[in-house]
Amino acid sequence: MKGTKKQVIRPILSTDYTEGAHPAVFRALAATNLEPAPGYGTDHYCEEAAQLIRRACRAPKAEVHFLVGGTQTNALALDAVLKPYEGVLSAVSGHIAIHEAGAVEFTGRKVLALPAVNGKVTAASVMDWCQSFYADETHDHMVFPGAVYLSQPTECGTLYSLEELTELRAAADAYGLRIYVDGARLAYALACPENDVTLPDLARLCDAFYIGGTKCGALFGEALVFPKPGTVPHFITIEKQHGAMLAKGRLLGVQFKRLFQRDLYGEIGRHAIEMAHKLKDALAQEGYTPAVSSPTNQLFYTVSPETYKRLQEEGIGGFWSFEADGQVRVRFVTSWSTREESITRLISILKEK
């Protein structure tokens, strides 16, 4: 109809970066907005943020580099740690294998897919793959394994336990592989009561990992950590080659400094997990059973095509996959900004016939 405005649907419970930044982070950015600072991450905010992260990881000599986004961080870090003839082992469902448009391959590094069990790779699958690779007499003509990619939590919202991570470390060491952990949603993993992997554990067992900010309360940004200094010589130069160095680097430093002050990062994670539990309980009361047993802020459910259409119209949840029986698997995601009203609204839509 002429003269009517098209309704703008506000995405709710669809992902954990639909809103801007946690108010405390936004206030920190505003408060420092007019303060002159040197560029390229050489400002005091980046150094103070790095020191807070080193302290949280109990890795006083760790190198910390601030980057803008998750795909950028994954592609850059893996390109930096791998040799030109090496690829990276990843769960077939891993983010780098599916939802990054071949960003890792674009750098010339191949993703070597492994079977996934609840979104996770196992030490046994890494060992089996490497044994088969080196048993092949033609392996010199193939892409060598150079690293193992993990994400904590996984694309399915599941968690690696400390035992699993320790076993993966042993498997990686047996074949000279590095372990890299994608921590885009790390705040939500750390906040889970079921989780037993801490930041110091990651620093001890991994060669590189990143602490997610974009999905965890920052306006944008990720903190890439190399626990052992010198893991990648001249990383800053490689970062520059990738066009990944932010001139106004202090924008990242300010945010991560605030995230790691007064346990804000922990607070953000705990709120999201609390909301996820409330959402799970509300859905259970309506007779919905999770499609994946996820303890984190990503919840997966199967709904009818009709219900999925209503959810789309309301901008609630997000598509995940079509099932063989014609049903639709959807993902609901909580975050620092999730309110109980959003859960109530979702349930009211699911009650509609």
Rosetta silent file (secondary structure, phi, psi, omega in degrees, C-alpha in Angstrom):
SEQUENCE: MKGTKKQVIRPILSTDYTEGAHPAVFRALAATNLEPAPGYGTDHYCEEAAQLIRRACRAPKAEVHFLVGGTQTNALALDAVLKPYEGVLSAVSGHIAIHEAGAVEFTGRKVLALPAVNGKVTAASVMDWCQSFYADETHDHMVFPGAVYLSQPTECGTLYSLEELTELRAAADAYGLRIYVDGARLAYALACPENDVTLPDLARLCDAFYIGGTKCGALFGEALVFPKPGTVPHFITIEKQHGAMLAKGRLLGVQFKRLFQRDLYGEIGRHAIEMAHKLKDALAQEGYTPAVSSPTNQLFYTVSPETYKRLQEEGIGGFWSFEADGQVRVRFVTSWSTREESITRLISILKEK
SCORE:     score description
SCORE:     0.000 S_00000001
   1 L     0.000  137.571 -178.968    0.000    0.000    0.000 S_00000001
   2 L   -64.353  143.651  174.554    1.263    3.461   -0.914 S_00000001
   3 L    83.589   -4.899  179.038    2.503    5.629    1.898 S_00000001
   4 L   -97.010  142.955  179.405    3.076    2.736    4.313 S_00000001
   5 L   -83.654  141.455  174.868    6.504    2.008    5.720 S_00000001
   6 L   -71.811  133.662 -179.092    7.970   -1.434    5.327 S_00000001
   7 L   -67.632  131.637  176.182    8.263   -3.097    8.714 S_00000001
   8 L   -94.138  116.118 -179.041   11.832   -3.468    9.900 S_00000001
   9 L   -84.917  124.874  179.866   12.231   -6.831   11.581 S_00000001
  10 L   -91.133  116.976 -178.886   14.648   -6.736   14.492 S_00000001
  11 L   -62.115  129.195  178.874   16.569  -10.010   14.743 S_00000001
  12 E  -128.015  133.164  178.283   16.047  -11.598   18.151 S_00000001
  13 L    57.096   27.516 -179.473   17.796  -14.716   19.453 S_00000001
  14 L   -97.855  -34.739  175.027   19.309  -15.223   16.008 S_00000001
  15 L  -160.428 -179.537 -174.036   22.950  -14.640   16.871 S_00000001
  16 L  -108.395   26.412  174.459   25.120  -12.978   19.516 S_00000001
  17 L  -140.247   27.983  178.933   26.229   -9.902   17.589 S_00000001
  18 L   -74.930  -32.847  175.541   22.963   -8.279   16.510 S_00000001
  19 L   -87.895  171.877 -177.104   23.383   -5.442   19.006 S_00000001
  20 L   -73.315  -94.112 -177.577   26.332   -3.054   19.100 S_00000001
  21 L  -134.263  155.518  172.783   28.443   -3.236   22.253 S_00000001
  22 L   -54.938  137.951 -177.087   27.909   -3.826   25.942 S_00000001
  23 H   -51.960  -36.625 -179.797   27.121   -0.426   27.489 S_00000001
  24 H   -66.912  -36.588  177.672   30.274   -0.502   29.624 S_00000001
  25 H   -69.728  -42.005 -179.778   32.415   -1.096   26.532 S_00000001
  26 H   -63.603  -39.408  178.341   30.594    1.610   24.615 S_00000001
  27 H   -64.526  -38.314  179.039   31.115    4.070   27.476 S_00000001
  28 H   -64.542  -39.395  177.013   34.831    3.284   27.495 S_00000001
  29 H   -64.692  -43.477 -179.040   35.027    4.016   23.763 S_00000001
  30 H   -65.239  -40.367 -176.974   33.123    7.279   24.192 S_00000001
  31 H   -66.124  -27.256 -177.299   35.245    8.386   27.140 S_00000001
  32 L  -105.018    7.404 -170.819   38.472    7.951   25.165 S_00000001
  33 L   -57.740  -41.681 -175.262   37.144    9.146   21.819 S_00000001
  34 L   -97.119    7.204  179.847   38.995   12.468   21.681 S_00000001
  35 L   -82.204  121.055  177.225   42.186   11.269   23.308 S_00000001
  36 L   -64.491  141.973  178.807   45.117   11.288   20.844 S_00000001
  37 L  -151.500  146.109  176.702   46.937    7.956   20.641 S_00000001
  38 L   -64.620  160.053 -173.590   49.644    6.443   18.434 S_00000001
  39 L   -94.610  178.967  172.103   48.475    4.007   15.777 S_00000001
  40 L    61.011   32.674  175.093   48.795    0.340   14.850 S_00000001
  41 L    79.064   12.861 -179.758   48.343   -1.041   18.348 S_00000001
  42 L   -93.624    5.999 -177.882   51.284    0.783   19.890 S_00000001
  43 L   -79.155  167.194 -176.875   49.066    2.775   22.275 S_00000001
  44 H   -72.578  -24.534  178.379   48.912    2.238   26.017 S_00000001
  45 H   -65.822  -43.315  178.377   45.365    0.821   25.883 S_00000001
  46 H   -62.981  -41.205  179.826   46.495   -2.114   23.740 S_00000001
  47 H   -67.680  -41.145  178.975   49.421   -2.774   26.059 S_00000001
  48 H   -65.950  -39.281  177.438   47.243   -2.549   29.184 S_00000001
  49 H   -64.616  -42.015  179.394   44.656   -4.874   27.600 S_00000001
  50 H   -62.486  -39.229  178.682   47.410   -7.307   26.643 S_00000001
  51 H   -65.216  -39.753  177.391   48.723   -7.293   30.201 S_00000001
  52 H   -63.390  -39.402  179.452   45.261   -8.053   31.577 S_00000001
  53 H   -69.061  -42.667  177.150   44.929  -10.960   29.145 S_00000001
  54 H   -57.941  -42.211 -179.574   48.393  -12.306   30.018 S_00000001
  55 H   -65.065  -43.092 -179.572   47.418  -12.183   33.681 S_00000001
  56 H   -65.208  -32.043 -179.761   44.109  -13.960   33.041 S_00000001
  57 H   -88.739   -7.199 -174.198   45.934  -16.652   31.035 S_00000001
  58 L    54.147   42.454  179.430   48.805  -16.912   33.541 S_00000001
  59 L  -130.763   79.961 -170.903   51.103  -16.512   30.572 S_00000001
  60 L   -63.068  -19.753 -178.732   53.281  -13.491   31.401 S_00000001
  61 L  -106.433    7.889 -176.782   55.307  -13.682   28.181 S_00000001
  62 L   -61.885  145.131  171.949   52.425  -14.333   25.783 S_00000001
  63 E   -91.098  131.466 -179.186   52.174  -12.289   22.607 S_00000001
  64 E  -123.178  126.331 -179.536   48.735  -10.697   22.198 S_00000001
  65 E  -124.589  131.536 -178.051   47.576   -9.219   18.896 S_00000001
  66 E   -98.341  126.341 -178.254   44.264   -7.416   18.449 S_00000001
  67 E  -125.195  172.450 -169.892   42.352   -8.020   15.225 S_00000001
  68 L   -87.349  -44.667 -173.383   38.984   -6.941   13.888 S_00000001
  69 L  -142.621  167.209 -174.077   36.964  -10.102   13.145 S_00000001
  70 H   -67.508  -48.696  179.978   36.835  -13.867   13.506 S_00000001
  71 H   -61.976  -41.980  176.945   37.259  -14.980    9.893 S_00000001
  72 H   -58.738  -44.865 -178.095   40.134  -12.535    9.495 S_00000001
  73 H   -65.476  -45.140  179.477   41.776  -13.891   12.635 S_00000001
  74 H   -60.727  -49.359 -177.091   41.380  -17.545   11.621 S_00000001
  75 H   -63.640  -43.514 -178.967   42.738  -17.007    8.115 S_00000001
  76 H   -67.377  -48.180 -176.553   45.655  -14.864    9.286 S_00000001
  77 H   -63.446  -43.983 -178.580   46.656  -17.039   12.245 S_00000001
  78 H   -70.319  -36.801  175.547   46.546  -20.293   10.287 S_00000001
  79 H   -61.995  -35.873 -176.674   48.401  -18.793    7.349 S_00000001
  80 H   -74.870  -36.767 -175.096   51.068  -17.612    9.793 S_00000001
  81 H   -87.538  -16.846 -177.589   51.545  -20.888   11.699 S_00000001
  82 L   -95.895  146.343  172.239   51.456  -23.208    8.667 S_00000001
  83 L   -78.598  162.327 -175.138   54.241  -23.831    6.197 S_00000001
  84 L   -58.392  -25.420 -177.810   53.420  -23.371    2.489 S_00000001
  85 L   -99.996   10.393 -176.829   52.973  -27.127    1.973 S_00000001
  86 E  -108.356  153.340  172.940   50.827  -27.686    5.081 S_00000001
  87 E  -121.808 -177.375 -177.184   47.101  -27.745    5.725 S_00000001
  88 E  -122.620  129.659  176.252   44.952  -27.701    8.847 S_00000001
  89 E   -77.095  133.076 -177.803   42.908  -30.575   10.251 S_00000001
  90 E  -146.693  149.287  169.646   39.377  -29.493   11.162 S_00000001
  91 E   -56.194  142.213 -179.650   36.040  -31.069   12.009 S_00000001
  92 L   -58.668  -23.705  178.469   33.991  -31.326    8.841 S_00000001
  93 L   -94.157    3.863 -176.959   31.484  -29.066   10.617 S_00000001
  94 L   -63.448  153.012 -176.667   34.136  -26.537   11.673 S_00000001
  95 H   -59.265  -40.869 -179.017   33.605  -22.871   10.941 S_00000001
  96 H   -69.054  -21.039 -178.172   36.655  -22.664    8.665 S_00000001
  97 H   -86.738  -18.611 -173.624   35.370  -25.674    6.704 S_00000001
  98 H  -126.001  -57.884 -164.873   31.884  -24.284    6.041 S_00000001
  99 L  -102.700   23.729  177.111   31.028  -20.702    6.917 S_00000001
 100 L  -121.857   20.726  171.851   34.150  -18.742    6.018 S_00000001
 101 L    53.893   31.222  179.878   33.803  -18.886    2.228 S_00000001
 102 L    72.532   27.722 -177.064   37.132  -20.675    1.824 S_00000001
 103 H   -60.874  -39.686  179.207   39.081  -17.900    3.568 S_00000001
 104 H   -67.694  -44.056  177.724   41.772  -20.318    4.762 S_00000001
 105 H   -63.122  -31.047  179.848   42.063  -21.892    1.302 S_00000001
 106 H   -62.863  -26.042  177.258   42.269  -18.390   -0.163 S_00000001
 107 L   -82.876   -5.975 -177.927   45.582  -17.972    1.681 S_00000001
 108 L    95.822    9.038  179.303   46.861  -21.169    0.041 S_00000001
 109 L  -110.079  125.162 -174.905   46.354  -23.376    3.103 S_00000001
 110 L   -84.436  141.908  171.999   44.039  -26.365    2.689 S_00000001
 111 E   -89.925  122.138 -178.740   41.382  -27.405    5.231 S_00000001
 112 E  -103.564  106.301 -169.647   41.659  -31.172    5.806 S_00000001
 113 E   -78.325  136.496  175.458   38.271  -32.360    7.044 S_00000001
 114 E  -115.834  154.295  174.711   37.900  -34.897    9.845 S_00000001
 115 L   -58.584  147.891 -179.966   34.717  -36.656   11.027 S_00000001
 116 L  -113.975  137.049  173.894   32.915  -34.722   13.745 S_00000001
 117 E  -115.444  107.231 -174.492   31.359  -36.145   16.904 S_00000001
 118 L    54.472   39.793  177.533   28.945  -33.552   18.294 S_00000001
 119 L    82.760    0.346 -174.181   30.957  -30.927   16.429 S_00000001
 120 E  -113.811  150.354  168.181   34.276  -32.086   17.869 S_00000001
 121 L   -93.273  155.360  179.961   37.347  -33.836   16.516 S_00000001
 122 L  -113.838  158.628  176.523   38.917  -36.551   18.633 S_00000001
 123 H   -60.832  -36.500 -179.610   42.515  -37.395   19.373 S_00000001
 124 H   -64.030  -40.226 -179.320   41.873  -40.811   17.814 S_00000001
 125 H   -68.959  -34.681  176.384   40.679  -39.268   14.536 S_00000001
 126 H   -65.524  -45.536  179.479   43.769  -37.029   14.392 S_00000001
 127 H   -62.721  -45.640 -179.073   46.045  -40.018   15.014 S_00000001
 128 H   -61.069  -43.677 -178.335   44.227  -42.178   12.453 S_00000001
 129 H   -63.487  -45.873 -177.617   44.394  -39.459    9.789 S_00000001
 130 H   -67.643  -39.049  177.942   48.100  -38.827   10.333 S_00000001
 131 H   -61.579  -44.054  178.870   48.941  -42.533   10.429 S_00000001
 132 H   -64.576  -39.440 -179.370   47.158  -43.070    7.119 S_00000001
 133 H   -61.298  -52.057 -175.401   48.842  -40.028    5.619 S_00000001
 134 H   -75.342  -17.741  175.547   52.396  -41.074    6.463 S_00000001
 135 H   -76.730  -19.144  179.037   51.685  -44.711    5.538 S_00000001
 136 L   -76.887  119.656 -176.405   50.918  -43.562    2.001 S_00000001
 137 L   -65.951  -14.909 -179.616   54.129  -43.860   -0.015 S_00000001
 138 L   -99.835   16.312 -172.155   53.012  -40.938   -2.185 S_00000001
 139 H   -64.362  -19.777  176.355   52.476  -38.513    0.716 S_00000001
 140 H   -65.943  -14.696  178.675   55.239  -36.208   -0.548 S_00000001
 141 H   -96.828    8.270 -173.909   52.823  -35.327   -3.348 S_00000001
 142 L  -119.403  170.570  176.091   50.086  -34.380   -0.891 S_00000001
 143 L   -78.821  122.311 -178.460   49.248  -31.563    1.520 S_00000001
 144 E   -76.949  148.944  171.688   50.935  -32.277    4.845 S_00000001
 145 E   -74.649  135.197 -179.793   49.083  -31.829    8.150 S_00000001
 146 E  -127.530  -20.802 -177.414   50.482  -28.867   10.052 S_00000001
 147 E  -156.532  163.005  173.868   47.885  -27.884   12.640 S_00000001
 148 E  -117.475  125.912  177.213   44.635  -28.898   14.271 S_00000001
 149 E   -96.468  127.333  174.208   41.776  -26.382   14.307 S_00000001
 150 E  -126.830  160.847  169.242   39.358  -26.524   17.233 S_00000001
 151 E  -133.314  140.759 -176.891   36.681  -24.130   18.415 S_00000001
 152 L  -129.803  102.031    0.952   35.586  -23.642   22.011 S_00000001
 153 L   -77.532  172.069 -178.957   32.630  -23.867   21.970 S_00000001
 154 L   -79.410  178.557  176.558   32.065  -25.719   18.706 S_00000001
 155 L   -63.174  -19.780  179.083   29.635  -24.841   15.921 S_00000001
 156 L   -94.897    3.080 -179.118   27.156  -27.119   17.700 S_00000001
 157 L    80.477    6.590 -179.774   27.562  -25.293   21.002 S_00000001
 158 L   -87.164  168.760 -173.446   29.376  -28.266   22.527 S_00000001
 159 L  -123.279  141.619  167.514   32.517  -28.097   24.632 S_00000001
 160 L   -79.871  133.377  175.210   35.902  -29.761   24.628 S_00000001
 161 L   -82.552  165.986  177.397   36.702  -31.100   28.092 S_00000001
 162 H   -62.235  -37.293  177.976   40.125  -30.690   29.664 S_00000001
 163 H   -63.224  -45.202  179.559   40.692  -34.416   29.176 S_00000001
 164 H   -63.621  -42.203 -179.770   39.841  -34.203   25.463 S_00000001
 165 H   -65.778  -38.274  177.881   42.057  -31.171   24.962 S_00000001
 166 H   -64.870  -40.773  177.771   44.932  -32.888   26.771 S_00000001
 167 H   -65.757  -39.235  177.770   44.535  -35.970   24.559 S_00000001
 168 H   -64.978  -37.217  177.036   44.496  -33.777   21.447 S_00000001
 169 H   -61.103  -42.722  179.991   47.696  -32.103   22.620 S_00000001
 170 H   -65.284  -41.496  179.186   49.376  -35.511   22.901 S_00000001
 171 H   -64.591  -42.204  178.783   48.147  -36.525   19.432 S_00000001
 172 H   -63.155  -43.097 -179.612   49.361  -33.245   17.944 S_00000001
 173 H   -63.696  -32.970 -178.751   52.774  -33.618   19.576 S_00000001
 174 H   -63.034  -25.690 -177.814   53.114  -37.138   18.169 S_00000001
 175 L  -122.337   16.629  176.110   53.045  -35.674   14.659 S_00000001
 176 L    65.797   34.009 -178.654   54.536  -32.227   15.203 S_00000001
 177 L   -97.472  151.397  172.809   51.219  -30.406   14.783 S_00000001
 178 E   -96.417  150.890  176.914   50.193  -27.103   16.275 S_00000001
 179 E  -108.367  127.245  178.768   46.857  -26.608   18.000 S_00000001
 180 E  -122.913  130.301 -177.894   44.850  -23.508   17.187 S_00000001
 181 E  -116.485  124.327  174.344   41.597  -22.687   18.982 S_00000001
 182 E   -83.128  114.747 -177.533   38.888  -20.423   17.597 S_00000001
 183 L  -112.114   39.482 -178.001   37.380  -18.672   20.621 S_00000001
 184 L   -52.430  -38.947 -179.685   34.749  -16.533   18.912 S_00000001
 185 L  -113.830   32.701 -171.852   32.278  -17.428   21.680 S_00000001
 186 H   -60.196  -33.958  179.593   34.846  -18.185   24.368 S_00000001
 187 H   -57.338  -36.409 -176.635   33.088  -16.088   27.045 S_00000001
 188 H   -78.447  -28.942  173.742   30.097  -18.416   26.834 S_00000001
 189 H   -69.228  -46.921 -177.824   32.237  -21.545   27.078 S_00000001
 190 H   -61.656  -29.172 -175.964   34.093  -20.230   30.117 S_00000001
 191 L   -84.395   -9.898 -176.505   30.810  -19.381   31.856 S_00000001
 192 L   -71.636  131.991  174.686   29.263  -22.858   31.492 S_00000001
 193 L   -59.119  -28.597 -179.004   28.966  -24.873   34.697 S_00000001
 194 L   -77.386  -13.732 -175.013   29.837  -27.946   32.584 S_00000001
 195 L   -79.126  137.931  174.502   33.106  -26.402   31.377 S_00000001
 196 L  -127.983   16.303  177.240   36.425  -27.381   32.942 S_00000001
 197 L  -104.978  121.051 -177.810   38.801  -25.678   30.465 S_00000001
 198 L  -103.125  171.295  174.183   40.170  -22.344   31.670 S_00000001
 199 H   -58.685  -44.098  176.150   42.171  -19.619   29.950 S_00000001
 200 H   -60.698  -32.848  176.241   45.380  -20.891   31.625 S_00000001
 201 H   -64.352  -43.971  178.068   44.562  -24.367   30.267 S_00000001
 202 H   -61.447  -42.374 -179.596   44.280  -22.969   26.743 S_00000001
 203 H   -65.421  -31.006 -178.563   47.557  -21.113   27.179 S_00000001
 204 H   -80.977  -35.355 -170.398   49.255  -24.292   28.393 S_00000001
 205 H  -103.212  -11.125 -176.002   47.849  -26.723   25.828 S_00000001
 206 L  -115.789  154.056  176.355   47.509  -24.617   22.663 S_00000001
 207 L   -86.358  -27.242  177.671   49.997  -22.958   20.341 S_00000001
 208 E  -160.560  146.233  174.269   47.575  -20.160   19.505 S_00000001
 209 E  -157.137  161.538  175.034   44.015  -19.218   20.347 S_00000001
 210 E  -125.970  147.843  179.457   41.843  -16.172   20.222 S_00000001
 211 E   -98.274  113.645 -174.633   39.549  -14.578   22.743 S_00000001
 212 E   -72.140  135.846  174.623   36.389  -13.492   20.993 S_00000001
 213 L  -114.314  -39.962 -174.785   35.093   -9.963   21.426 S_00000001
 214 L   -54.915  -43.687 -178.897   32.697   -9.427   18.511 S_00000001
 215 L   -91.055   -0.493 -172.541   30.241  -12.055   19.801 S_00000001
 216 L  -128.021   42.823  171.193   31.038  -11.354   23.451 S_00000001
 217 L   102.276  -11.696  177.844   30.189   -7.727   24.131 S_00000001
 218 L   -86.355  157.479  173.340   32.655   -5.783   21.993 S_00000001
 219 L   -65.301  -37.864  173.596   31.617   -3.540   19.140 S_00000001
 220 L  -169.856  160.270  172.047   34.136   -5.585   17.136 S_00000001
 221 L   125.663  147.596  176.578   37.457   -7.257   17.752 S_00000001
 222 E  -137.234  150.388  178.926   39.309  -10.434   18.697 S_00000001
 223 E  -113.696  107.655 -179.714   42.435  -10.965   20.780 S_00000001
 224 E   -86.347  128.206 -175.247   44.851  -13.481   19.256 S_00000001
 225 E  -118.240  126.176  168.176   47.161  -15.059   21.828 S_00000001
 226 E  -107.789  100.791 -176.266   50.446  -16.854   21.205 S_00000001
 227 L   -56.671  -36.174 -179.466   51.299  -18.215   24.685 S_00000001
 228 L  -100.954  117.619 -179.049   54.902  -18.883   23.693 S_00000001
 229 L   -61.715  144.317  179.512   56.705  -15.786   22.354 S_00000001
 230 L    84.576    6.611  178.034   58.315  -16.203   18.976 S_00000001
 231 L   -56.664  -42.041  176.115   55.808  -18.818   17.781 S_00000001
 232 L  -125.718  101.677  177.676   55.461  -16.764   14.591 S_00000001
 233 L   -60.785  140.577  176.148   58.472  -14.515   13.926 S_00000001
 234 L    58.084   40.221 -178.877   57.555  -11.113   12.505 S_00000001
 235 H   -59.961  -36.982 -178.950   53.833  -11.690   12.970 S_00000001
 236 H   -59.489  -38.365  178.113   53.152   -7.956   12.751 S_00000001
 237 H   -65.295  -41.093  178.162   54.627   -7.897    9.251 S_00000001
 238 H   -64.984  -40.831  177.038   52.418  -10.832    8.215 S_00000001
 239 H   -57.747  -44.362  179.773   49.427   -9.058    9.763 S_00000001
 240 H   -64.397  -41.622  178.747   50.203   -5.982    7.681 S_00000001
 241 H   -58.523  -33.693 -178.823   50.525   -8.081    4.508 S_00000001
 242 L   -82.709   -0.628 -176.287   47.019   -9.399    5.118 S_00000001
 243 L    66.644   26.235 -174.008   45.595   -5.907    5.480 S_00000001
 244 L  -100.343   -1.306 -176.906   44.569   -6.906    8.985 S_00000001
 245 L   -89.048  119.460 -179.716   46.308   -4.158   10.953 S_00000001
 246 L   -81.132  122.864  179.924   43.904   -1.512   12.215 S_00000001
 247 L   -60.084  -45.557  177.171   45.435    1.968   12.075 S_00000001
 248 L   -88.485   61.376 -175.446   43.277    3.106   15.000 S_00000001
 249 L   -59.246  -24.966 -178.352   44.350    0.082   17.005 S_00000001
 250 H   -61.021  -23.865  176.988   43.430    1.753   20.280 S_00000001
 251 H   -60.732  -32.864  176.907   39.768    1.065   19.446 S_00000001
 252 H   -78.862  -42.574  179.929   40.532   -2.602   20.060 S_00000001
 253 H   -61.057  -43.377  179.768   42.711   -1.970   23.096 S_00000001
 254 H   -59.271  -43.676 -176.888   40.077    0.164   24.810 S_00000001
 255 H   -67.483  -46.832 -178.078   37.446   -2.526   24.351 S_00000001
 256 H   -72.042  -29.171  174.032   39.516   -5.454   25.555 S_00000001
 257 H   -61.146  -45.048 -179.704   40.856   -3.488   28.479 S_00000001
 258 H   -69.609  -38.097  179.379   37.293   -2.895   29.645 S_00000001
 259 H   -60.628  -33.073 -177.147   36.216   -6.480   28.915 S_00000001
 260 L  -100.894   12.430  170.913   38.975   -7.767   31.178 S_00000001
 261 L   -99.257  140.388  174.447   38.425   -5.238   33.950 S_00000001
 262 L    51.549   34.172  172.800   36.178   -6.095   36.893 S_00000001
 263 L    58.589   32.075  179.079   35.289   -9.473   35.347 S_00000001
 264 H   -63.113  -39.625  179.775   33.078   -7.977   32.632 S_00000001
 265 H   -59.527  -42.181  177.153   33.979  -10.796   30.229 S_00000001
 266 H   -66.191  -40.744  179.445   32.838  -13.331   32.828 S_00000001
 267 H   -61.569  -42.826  178.739   29.682  -11.361   33.568 S_00000001
 268 H   -60.521  -46.004  179.800   28.777  -11.275   29.868 S_00000001
 269 H   -64.131  -43.323 -177.301   29.209  -15.029   29.574 S_00000001
 270 H   -65.221  -38.996  179.285   27.235  -15.829   32.705 S_00000001
 271 H   -62.997  -44.298 -179.319   24.270  -13.707   31.659 S_00000001
 272 H   -62.355  -41.232 -179.740   24.072  -15.429   28.267 S_00000001
 273 H   -68.033  -38.851  176.936   24.222  -18.882   29.845 S_00000001
 274 H   -60.769  -44.234  178.784   21.549  -17.938   32.384 S_00000001
 275 H   -66.665  -36.165  178.420   19.274  -16.779   29.561 S_00000001
 276 H   -63.862  -40.735  177.965   20.032  -19.952   27.570 S_00000001
 277 H   -64.493  -40.303  178.499   18.957  -22.089   30.526 S_00000001
 278 H   -65.646  -39.866  178.737   15.736  -20.114   30.865 S_00000001
 279 H   -65.604  -42.868  179.479   15.054  -20.467   27.161 S_00000001
 280 H   -62.043  -42.255  178.632   15.736  -24.206   27.274 S_00000001
 281 H   -64.351  -41.598 -179.438   13.377  -24.626   30.236 S_00000001
 282 H   -65.037  -40.654  179.057   10.641  -22.607   28.511 S_00000001
 283 H   -68.457  -36.652  178.405   10.952  -24.659   25.330 S_00000001
 284 H   -62.542  -38.121  178.770   10.880  -27.913   27.304 S_00000001
 285 H   -64.287  -25.013  177.815    7.575  -26.839   28.867 S_00000001
 286 L   -91.873    5.149  176.178    6.184  -26.488   25.348 S_00000001
 287 L    89.088   12.381 -179.927    7.323  -30.009   24.460 S_00000001
 288 L   -91.360  133.503  178.171   10.430  -29.092   22.442 S_00000001
 289 L  -109.571  133.063  179.949   13.497  -31.324   22.720 S_00000001
 290 L   -58.898  140.024  176.306   16.950  -30.000   21.770 S_00000001
 291 L   -77.621  -24.257  178.071   18.313  -31.407   18.511 S_00000001
 292 L  -134.105  138.961  178.433   21.829  -31.123   19.974 S_00000001
 293 L   -82.396   84.494 -177.310   22.794  -31.379   23.618 S_00000001
 294 L  -104.423  125.556  178.135   24.438  -27.955   23.876 S_00000001
 295 L   -89.144   -2.401 -172.338   25.329  -26.517   27.293 S_00000001
 296 L  -100.952 -154.446 -173.512   26.292  -23.100   25.873 S_00000001
 297 L   -90.004    1.495  175.211   24.419  -20.139   24.393 S_00000001
 298 E  -104.007  120.738 -178.129   23.634  -21.820   21.068 S_00000001
 299 E  -120.567  134.257 -174.986   20.473  -23.932   21.171 S_00000001
 300 E  -118.220  130.286 -179.898   19.243  -26.064   18.269 S_00000001
 301 E  -138.070  155.289  177.762   15.660  -27.216   17.760 S_00000001
 302 E  -105.727  129.482 -178.730   13.630  -28.811   14.966 S_00000001
 303 E  -130.625  165.561  177.722   10.395  -27.116   13.938 S_00000001
 304 L   -73.488  159.409  177.167    7.823  -27.510   11.197 S_00000001
 305 H   -58.099  -34.784 -179.653    8.133  -25.440    7.999 S_00000001
 306 H   -66.846  -43.715  178.322    5.049  -23.481    9.073 S_00000001
 307 H   -65.732  -39.659  179.163    6.552  -22.629   12.460 S_00000001
 308 H   -61.440  -39.357  179.176    9.824  -21.716   10.822 S_00000001
 309 H   -62.235  -42.115  178.304    7.994  -19.308    8.514 S_00000001
 310 H   -63.881  -40.360  178.462    6.379  -17.578   11.506 S_00000001
 311 H   -63.542  -40.641  176.914    9.754  -17.288   13.214 S_00000001
 312 H   -59.646  -46.050 -178.062   11.215  -15.770   10.042 S_00000001
 313 H   -61.714  -30.868 -179.081    8.428  -13.219    9.844 S_00000001
 314 H   -92.685   -3.873 -179.729    9.106  -12.177   13.423 S_00000001
 315 L    68.251   35.887 -177.919   12.890  -12.121   12.996 S_00000001
 316 E  -115.201  132.621  178.950   13.423  -14.705   15.715 S_00000001
 317 L    74.034 -179.152 -179.489   16.065  -17.405   15.587 S_00000001
 318 E  -145.159  148.270  178.449   18.084  -18.402   12.551 S_00000001
 319 E   -64.750  140.027  174.692   18.059  -21.133    9.931 S_00000001
 320 E  -119.969  -51.629  179.367   20.524  -23.952   10.463 S_00000001
 321 E  -165.694  158.859  171.181   19.603  -26.839    8.163 S_00000001
 322 E   -90.989  137.403  178.605   16.805  -28.728    6.431 S_00000001
 323 L   -92.811  161.734 -176.371   16.127  -32.174    7.836 S_00000001
 324 L   -62.074  -29.204 -177.946   15.456  -35.283    5.740 S_00000001
 325 L   -88.314    8.771  178.485   11.804  -35.380    6.852 S_00000001
 326 L    92.113   -8.304  176.778   11.153  -31.814    5.679 S_00000001
 327 L   -73.146  168.811 -177.893   11.460  -30.264    9.124 S_00000001
 328 E  -121.819  128.997  174.326   13.752  -27.278    9.725 S_00000001
 329 E   -89.820  126.588 -179.398   16.522  -27.100   12.297 S_00000001
 330 E  -118.165  157.559  178.795   16.779  -23.616   13.765 S_00000001
 331 E  -119.438  130.476  172.241   19.304  -22.053   16.093 S_00000001
 332 E  -110.563  135.524 -175.406   18.503  -19.735   18.971 S_00000001
 333 E  -130.095  128.142  176.007   21.419  -17.782   20.445 S_00000001
 334 L   -99.120  165.906 -178.103   21.541  -15.813   23.670 S_00000001
 335 L  -156.542 -170.126  176.834   24.074  -13.101   24.535 S_00000001
 336 L   -61.612  -23.645 -173.498   24.931  -10.282   26.926 S_00000001
 337 L  -100.778   -0.195 -176.830   21.945   -8.359   25.546 S_00000001
 338 L   -68.293  133.371  177.622   19.264  -11.072   25.763 S_00000001
 339 L  -115.176  155.958 -178.840   16.198  -10.119   27.774 S_00000001
 340 H   -63.163  -25.943  178.658   13.485  -12.361   29.187 S_00000001
 341 H   -61.725  -33.099  179.102   10.936  -10.543   27.002 S_00000001
 342 H   -66.103  -39.511  178.007   12.588  -12.087   23.948 S_00000001
 343 H   -65.760  -43.283  178.615   12.106  -15.564   25.379 S_00000001
 344 H   -60.509  -41.577 -179.705    8.454  -14.787   26.168 S_00000001
 345 H   -64.938  -42.245  178.259    7.914  -13.535   22.629 S_00000001
 346 H   -60.130  -47.176 -177.933    9.455  -16.664   21.126 S_00000001
 347 H   -62.876  -37.500  179.605    7.265  -18.949   23.222 S_00000001
 348 H   -64.071  -35.625  178.626    4.126  -17.018   22.265 S_00000001
 349 H   -70.121  -40.652 -179.473    4.911  -17.565   18.574 S_00000001
 350 H   -67.020  -23.755  179.286    5.522  -21.274   19.096 S_00000001
 351 H   -78.840  -17.128 -178.862    2.137  -21.562   20.807 S_00000001
 352 L   -66.892  142.001  179.807    0.345  -20.227   17.739 S_00000001
 353 L  -104.836    0.000    0.000   -1.506  -22.844   15.719 S_00000001
